[in-house]
Amino acid sequence: MKKHGAVAAGHEVTARAAARVLDDGGNAFDAVVAAMWSACVAEPVLASLGGGGFVMARPAGEPPRLYDFFVETPLEKRSREDLEFESRLATFAGGVTQEFHGGYGSVAMPGVVAGLFEIHDDLATLPMAQLAEPAIDAARNGVILDDFQRYVMGIVEPLLGFSAESRAVFGKPGHTDEAGFELLETGARHVQPDLAHSIEYLVRTGADGFYRGDIGHALIRECREFGGYLGADDLAAYRVLVRDPLLVGGRKGRFVLNPPPASGGVLVGFGLKLAREMALAGFGSARHLEAMSQIIHATGLVRGEYGATSAILSDELCERYRLMIGERPLSQQGTTHISVVDEDGNLAAATISNGSSSGRIVPQTGIMMNNMLGEADLSPDGFHMWPCGVRMTSMMTPALYLGDDGGAIALGSGGSNRIRSTMLQVLLNIDAFDMTLHGAVSAPRMHVEDSLLSVEPGFDDALLDQLSLENQSRWDREDMFFGGVHAAKVSADGARFSAVGDARRNGNQIISLPEQGV
């Protein structure tokens, strides 16, 4: 029996996989598992079976729970001279560059495969073979490379050209040698037969095929030979963690957020608590612009002072920062998200990431490994300074909004360090400004980093001139820099749906209803 629902995701293939499962009678959790498999095929820089992530789940009639399958630091270190840990420069729009690191020495312990099977075992209703089928088809038959995915590939081209295996997957035929490497062009059919075989193997073997089977053994051999940290003990010890989410009250509903050790949910919750008692006036007003810029700035300050602990949500600390803001006069990369809701009230918000990719694909598997140990954002104390065997922190914030009227929204965003400001603004657009889902996602955004205010077009320049944060970068267009919120909503009675895929990150949405099909 067809299940009605809504899906929002970062690629048409990803969204179609989820919608197909709903059409086959699966629930929101079946659909999000299918979409995650497919995202690892259709969004190969942003999502991978070699990465990590989170799913915020609310089974109908039950409390929300957070599935944490993010990456973990290795159990043991090895001498730095033995590591494959090489610097590469990624180039963003406007010629801005950022240093990343590739090689097996940048690979943290991945959790996506464990997460897929844990969520399936706990919450899904259809066989895993059925859920993985769209991804297998897409990998075997190929996905047409669209402008956005080609743009993302271009940013990290030095990492995609890092190894012979990676060049073979991402390079033009005849241009996969190191000296003459050229990426596939927009419109090319990106075929990944090895990845198709790996997904089929994992469907047969379950998560053990990755952590104790052939794929894991191959990963261990590669790390031993080429300078990686991961060994058999790392793979055997990895576990998905199920956590109680953070619950923060809003004006017209409750926010359900990713808890520590992830940092994004705590920081978004901190900003939401600051905003809850503040007069924001109308969206785009002088008061709104000043308050939002200072709240976002405060989330950066409190992160630097206190880190990502629940202590920053204390009423006393929030009040201190709120007063600091109130005293100011008015004159003064690789991440993707999937949201699914269904007619029964099941909600699923999945955010997965492969960092910016290590450039290392486990031979004959098609699985690109993450480079989380080579991301400066995740190594605030410096590279190789991490404690062993701990879950790494993340800005990823899959979230739910539970309205007082019984309606519910699943949402989340990519965007690295900007996720905290993106999610804060979209959640406030819904809760404080009564925007529609489309309005909340499409409204212009801002971000503050190190006292620099970056602003999308759409706000009044004269009001921006009056803000206390005078160091400003005013963008002339929307951009993936400001995140990409993919959101799906279901009404209290399960009869009405809406979904929005953010155009900033190639958003796609599908609503499955009796009268219009999928």
N, C-alpha and C positions, 0 to 999 in steps of 0.2 A: 504494500500500500504506500503510495507516494506520501512523503512527508513535506509539508509546506514550511518554507523558511526563507532566510536571506543570507547572502554571502557577500563579503567584500574582501578583495585581495589585490596583490600587486601585479598580477598577470592574468590574462584571459584563460590560459591553460590551467592555472591554479584554481581560479574561480569556477571554471567548468567542471573540474574534478569534484569539487565539493557539491556543486549543484546536481551533478549526475548521481551522487550517492544519496542525496535527499530524494531525488526522483525514484531511486530504487527502494525507498522506505527506510533508509538509515537516519539516525538522529544527528544532532549538531556535532557530536563527538566523532561519529563515523566520518562525517563530512570534513571536519578539521584535520583528522588523520590523513584522509585522502589528499587533501589540499597540501599538507606538509610534504608528503611524498612527491607530489607534482611540483611544488615550489623548488625542490632540490634539483629538478630537471629543467624547468622553464626559467628559473631565476638563479643560475648556477654561481654567480659571484656573491649574491646576497644570502643564499641558503645552501646548505650542504649536509649530507649525512655525516660529514666530518666536523660539524660545528656543534653549537649548543643553543638552548633557548628555554622558553617558559610557556606554559599554557595555563591561563586563568579559566577555571571551569566552574559553572554553577549548574549541577544537575537539578532538574525541576523538583521543587519541594525540599531541597537540601541546602545546607550552607555552602557558600563558595569555597573552593580549595585551589591552591596554587601548585602546579606540577613544575618543579625546578629540575631541569635537565641541562643546566648550563655547564660550561667547561670547568674543569678542575685542574689545579696545579699538579705537576708530577710528584710522585712519592719520594723520589730521590733526584739529586742534582748530579751533574757531571762537570768536569773541568771545562771552562769556557773555550779553551783552545781546541777541544774535541767537538764543539758544537757547530752545526750548520745554521748560522744565524746571520743573514746578510741584509744589509740596508738596501732599500729601493725607494725611489721617489715617485709618489703618485701625483698626477696633475689634475686639478679640478678646473671648473669653469673660470675663465678670466686669467688662467695661467698660475693660479695659486697652487703651491706644492706642499706636500706633507710627507714626512718620512715614515715608512713602514718597514717591517723586517719580515723576510721570508726564510724558507728552509725548514727542515724538520726540527731544528732547535727552537722554532717559534710556535710549535704545535702544543696546545694544551689538551688534556684528556677530554675527548668529545662525548656528548651525551644525547644527540638527536635520536639515534637508533633506539637507545634505551627508553627515551621519552615516548616515542611512537608506540612501542609495544606495551609500556606501562599504561598509557591512556587507553589503548585498545582493550587491554585486559580488564581495566576498571570500569569503563564507561561505554564502550562501543557495543554494537549489536550485530554487525555484519562481519563475515570472514575477512581476515586481513588480505587474503588474495584478491578479493573483490575491491577492497579499498586501494590497493597498490596498482591495480590494473591500468588506470588512466596514466599513471607515471611511467609504467613499463612501456605502454604504447607510445607515449611522447618521447621517451628516450630512444626507443628502437626506430621509430618512424621519423623522428626529428621535429624540432620546433622552429618555426620561422623567426629569425632574430629581428626583434623590433628595435625602433630607434632608442628607446630608453635602456634596454638591456645592452645594446651596443655602446651606448654612452657610458654606462657603468663599467663595462669591460675596458673601455678606453682609459678610464681613470687609473685602473690598476694593471694596465698592460705590462709594466715591468715585472710584476709578480706572475701574471699569466704566462709570461715567456721565461719563467725561471728554470723550468726543467723540461726535458724531452717529452715526458708524459703529458705535462700541461700544454706544451706547444702543440702536441698532436690533437688534443681535445679542442683547443680554442683557436688554432691557426688555420689560415687558408690552406687548402691542398696545394702542395708544392712550395709552401712558404713556412715550413715548420722547423727548419734548422735554426740554430741559435743566431747565426749572423744575419739571416734574411727573414726573421720571424715577422709575420703580418697577421693581425687579428682577422677573423671572419668579418665580413661586412654586413650591414643592415640588409635584410631580405634573404640572407643565406639560410639554408636549412641546417640547423645544428643537430646532428645525429650523435648519440652517445651510447653505442652498443654495449660497451663494458659496464656502464652504469645500469642499463637495462638488465644485464645478467646479474649484477650485484643485488638489485632489488628483488629479482626472482629468487636468488639464493637466500636472502634474508627472510622472505616470505616463507620459505621451506624450513629454515633453521631457527627462526625467531632471533631475538637479540643476541643469543649465544653465538650465532654465526659471525657477529661483529666482535664481540668481546672475548670469545674463547675459541672461535672457529677459524676458517681459512683467512678471512679478511683481517682479523686481529693478528694472526700469525705473520701475515705479510707486512702489516704495519710495524710490528715489533722488529722484524728483520731489517726493514728500511731504516728505522730509528737507530738500530745498533750499527748499521753500516755507514750511514750518512750523517750521524751527529744529532740525533734526537734524544729526548728524555724518556719517552714512554717505553714501558716494559710489560711483561705479563702480569705483574702484580698490580700495575695501574689499571689495566683493563678488567682484571678480576674484581677489583675493589669498587669499581664505579657503581653508584646507586642513584636512582631518581629519588628526589626528596619531595615529599608532599607537605606543604606548609599552610598554616592559617594565614589568610591575607590580611593586610591592613584595611581597616574600615574607618573611613573619615566621613563625618556628617557634612552635608551641603545645605543649601537653602530649600531645595525641593526634592532631595533624594540623598542617597548614600553612594559614596565612591568606594570601590573595592580595588585595592592596589597591591602591587608586587611587594612583598615584605623583604627585610634584610635577609641575607647579605647583599642582595641587589640594592643599588642606591637610588634608582630612578623612582620607585614607588614612594619611598620615604620623602624624597625631595619634592615630588609632585604633591604629596599629602601636606607637607609643610607649607607650600605655596597656597594650596586650597584653604588651609586653616587661616592663613594670613588674610586671604581675600574674603573669607566668610563674613567677617564683622566689619569690613570696610565698605564705605560708600563708593561704588564704582561708576555711578551715573550711567549714561548711555554708551553703547559700544562705539569706540572711536572718538569719544569726548576727551577733553583735556584731562579730566579726572581719571578716566579709564586708562589713557596712555601713560600718565605719570604713575598711577598705582601699579599697572602691569610691569612697566619697565623696572620699577623698584622692587617689586616682588620677585621677579626673575633674577635680578641682581642679588637679592637677599638669599635666594636658594644657592647661588654660587658661593656667597660668603659663608653661609652656615655649613656648607659641604666642606669648605676648607678648614673651618674652625672645629667642627665636631665629627666630621665624617658621615657615613651613612648608617646611623643608628636610630632606633625608634625614640631615643631621648629627645631628638629635635622636634618631636610632635608634642612635647609637654606644653600645657597651657601657658606656663610661666615663660618659657623660651619664646614661644610664638608671640606672646603679648609684648615681650621686649623688642622683638624685631618689628612688630606691627607699630609700636610707638615710634621706633626709629624712622619708619617709612612715613608715618602720619605727620611727623614734625616737618617734613620737607614741603616747602611751599610749592604751589602749582606752577609758579612762574619759572621756577628753576628748570660608515660609511657605511660595511656591508650588512644591512639588516632589512628584513621584510616582515610583514604582519598579515595575519588572516583572521577575520571575524566571521562567526557563524551563529545564527539563532534559529530555533525551530518552533513549530506551533505548540509544542508541549511546554515551552518555557526553558528549554535547555540553552545554555549560553557557553560559547567557547571563544576565547581570545588567545591566539598563538603568535608569539614573536620569536623568530629564529634568526641566527646570525652565523656567519663564517668568518667574522672579522673582515679583513680585506683579502683573505686567502693567502696561504703560505707558499703557493706555487708548486707544492708537492702533492701529486696524485698517487695514491697507493697503486703500484703497477697492476694492470689488468682488472682494476675494479671501477675505474671512472670516478672514484670518490676523492674530491679535493679536500685536503685537510685545512683546518683553521690556522690562523696565525695570532691567536689571542695573547700569547706570551711576547709577541712582537709589537703589540699595540700600546703606544704611550699612554692612552687614556686609561688602560687597565693596569698600568704599572706605575702608579704615582710615586713609588719609592725608588724607581729606577729598574731597568731590565735586570733579570736574574736575581732580584732581591726578594722575590716572593717566598712566603713560607710554604713548605711542602704539604701536599695532600689536602688542600682546602678549596672550597668552591670559590671561584673568582666572582668579584662584584660586577654588576652590569647596570647600565642606564636603562635597559629595556623595561618597559612598563605596560605589559598587557593588562587591561583593566575592564571593569564592569561599572555601569552606572545604573543603580536600581532606583527608579523614580517613585516618589510617594504615590503616584497614580497607578502604580503596578506595572508600568512599562519598563523595559529593560534594554540596555545597550551593551554590546561587546565592542571593544575598540582597542587600538594600540597603534604604535608608530615605529618606523625606522628613523634613523637620524643621528646616531651616535650621541654626542654630548648634548645635542639640541632636543633630545627626546623629552627631557624634563620640562622645557619651556613649551614645546609643542603640545604635549598632553595636558599641561596645566591650562593653556589657553582654550583648547577645544572643550575640555570638561567645564570650564567656567562659561564658555559660550552656551553650552547646553543648560547648565544649572542656574546661572546668574542672569543670563541675557535672553533666556527663553527662545533660543534660535532653533530652527529645524535642524535635522541632522545634516542636510546638505549645507545649510548656512553656517553651521558650526565648523564644518571641515573646510569649507572654501573661504572663510573670512581671512583677511590678511593677518600675518603673524609677526612677532618680533622675537629677538633673542639677545641676551646680554652675556658677554664673556669678557672677563678682565676689564670691565668698565666700558667696553665697546658695545653700543647698541646697534644691532643689525635689524633692519626693518624692511618688510615687503611693501610694495606699492599698495595704495588703497587708503592710507591714513592721511589726514590733513597736514600738509607740510608746515603750515603756520603754527599748528599745535605742536608738531615735533620740534620746531625751533625753540619752543618754550620749555622743553623738558630739562630736568636737572642733569641728566646724562647727556652732555653736550657732544661727546665723541661718538659720532653716528656714521653708520654705513647704510645708505638708502639704496636698496636694490631697485632695478628698473623692471623686474619681472619676478613672478613666483619661481621657486627653485626647490629642488630636493634638499638643499641645505636646511630648510625649515621643516624637515620631517615629511611624513606621508601617512596620514591617519586613515586607516581603513576601518569602517564602522558598520555595524548591522544592528537593527532595532526590531523588537517585537512588542506589540501591545499587551496589556494585561490579560486580555481574553484569547491571545494567540491567533487572532484573526487578521491583524494588520501588520505589515512589515515595511521597512525601508532599509536601504543600504547605500553607502557612499564609499567609493574607492577614490582616494585622493589623487587628483591629476598631477600633483607634484612628484608622485612616484608611480606613475603608470597605473593608477587605480582602475579596477574593474569591479562591477557589482552585478549580481544576479538575484532576482527575487522569484521564488517558485510559488505560484498560486494556482488554484484549480482552473480559473478561467483563462489563464494565459500561458500555462506550462512553464517550461524553463527556457 
